[in-house]
């Protein structure tokens, strides 16, 4: 799966068996790997894909560290519950 056709597009690969991580984004290559064995449902896989896509979108933000980036992603994922 390729997010867009530009030179620096996101490439998402799926692995059936892998590490304990649900997904990993590599900013050096704009590649995300989703480990299917770490998920319980299709919705769970969709959420991990969304999480890694957000990492891709935030990749050029140099003024936040990894913990702040994870906090932004967490807030985005649960934002609809906090608004309602």
N, C-alpha and C positions, 0 to 999 in steps of 0.2 A: 504494500500500500504506500503510495507517495502522496503527500499532502498538496503539493503544487508543482508546477513544471519549471520553476526557477532553478538556477544552479545550486542554490543553498537550501533546497527543499528538504522537508523532513521525510525520512524513510523509516517506516515502522515494520519490524520483522517479528514474527511469532515463533516461539520455541515451545515444543510440547513438554520437554523436560529441561530443567535448568536449576538455577540457584534458588534460595529462599525468597529472594526479592520478587515482587509482583511485576515490576518493570524497571528499566534503567534507561536514562537518556544520556547519550554521549554528545556533548556540545562540540567536540572536535570534529566529528563527522556528521552531525545532525541526524543521528540514528537513534531510534528507540527500539528496545527489545522488550517484548511482552512475554512473560513466562506463564503459559497457560496452566501448568500444574499447580500454580499458587492461587488459583481462583476457584470460587465455588459456583458461579453462575455466569451467564452471558452478560447480565447487567454489571456484574463485578468486573468483567473484562472491559466493558465500555468505560467504566469509571477509571480504570487504570490507563486506558488509551487517552482519555481526556486529561488525566494528570500529566502524562508524558508530553502531550501536545502543549499544555500550558508551560511546561519546562522549556520547550522549544520556543514558544512565543516570548518568554522572558530571558532568553539566552544572552541578549546583548545588554541587559541591565547590569551595569558594573557597580552601581551604588547599593546593592543589596547582597547579603551573604546567603549561604545555603539555607540556614535556619529561617531567615526572613522570607526567602522564596517559598519554602515549604508552608510557612504561615499564610502567605498570600494564596497559594493553591488551596489550602484547607478552607480558608475563608470563602473562596470562590465556590468550592464544592458544596458548602453548607449555607451559603448566602441566602438562598431562597427560603430556608427555614427561619433565619433570623429576621427577615423582612416581614414575613407574614405573622 
